[in-house]
Amino acid sequence: MAESSGRHPCPVCGRTMFEEYDSYDICMVCGWEDDAMQEEFPDEGGGPNASLNECRRRYREKIAADPNYTWAKSCDARSLQKGIFWIVDRENLENNEPFLFRIPVDCAGTPCYLTSIPRPNSRRGDNYNHKLTWYRYVPEELRRGKPYDWYPRGRVEIRRTGRATIYLNPDLATDAVISYITEKFNLQHLNVKVVADGSRHYAYYMDKYVTEAAEEQS
């Protein structure tokens, strides 16, 4: 039987130190809920846990498939997400992954991430600002000397009502881009509203070029 108190490692992955025995804390690496009774009876499940031996087996399988696997990261990857994005490649949308900045949230849009992410820098502190994010978080080699408004961009918001809104430059309002953003931000099961915003807020260099050309012809 495990001791009644004392720091000890997670019995499944060994990578988290629990502050005391039988704490019912969750291991952020493998997802095990600390339960001393299950250490005494490793073939029996309890609460949210499968048996200790079964959890060890599953963890070994996940690590074999992905050496960087963690339960917390896996949870964040499945969560609803809000944030901002740029679409720099419309031919191969998967190439835009480095330009997606996502924050795992609950159904009311409240940030609830378990793993570290770039610190939100919006005015309210719960989302990202395009200009600040471009220069702080996008690597220099990916910026290619371009300003933050060179490529078309957009934003995903999730409201308290559980409704998601995708705001984007009208040039991005295509079925392919909307499906891509819906998938990447895990919005498939939400009521999603798409707003093609042609204001200066989402304008990019092509909009400015067209405007200047029109002014020259007038």
Steps between C-alpha positions, in 0.01 A plus 500: 500500500629847415599728785233735636702812417813608319618608158501222245522459122205416280474118498413497129759723332733599786532851358277691744562541873185497710529695825329232709359151466137450404476866394264442206708751303524446125831426334541748214727256317292182490162597652514263799288610798709431812322220689690298762240222502568424136871467571412226750263332252664573162259289298188686616360822355372786711340840439614638162795260485525166331710256701858604575639222282269593212595870528868404488440291189312782325766753593777279357305471175451877473866575572606243242278670240595856601802559729373852571155384610349645816145468625477876554615580147259242363212659693590845369517367145141373529359813665308778332745770404486869426778724373638660186644386170665602176457314173830535316451200269160448341618218275606268783313603812692263727804725452323764710537305825781726636273801450216371718501627859243312704380510858313195638173616657186363663156520337460860624825613341695522826869400465564168676822362351711244686823540306704813441416718198635836383368755747176665378565866420162649414378804690282281726772240537286208384592482130766611254567829323609458137765770496660406832487129422659538157809669634529313832400144421537440125863402430696749291566246226125450457425873493739539203535869566126560454284714731217343701236618249669356191297179499121465543405414854213425733386424852289239679286595799281275715222670695332409827207369297724228358496659155819538300566787261772502236596852394718517190596705200248446216772347281512210748125436505523179297367157588853360513636762742192497722510119523871514581454754781196314634703180524817657643311685773278195578175680420333209319231453764416867550266738326757698299435845358733633230550875467682616185635826639606744231590775744848639557529272802569194280635680193825374348738622233278392206209704636727802525630443146147481357392810691800701383448388139134602514591839641754558223239421233234724652 
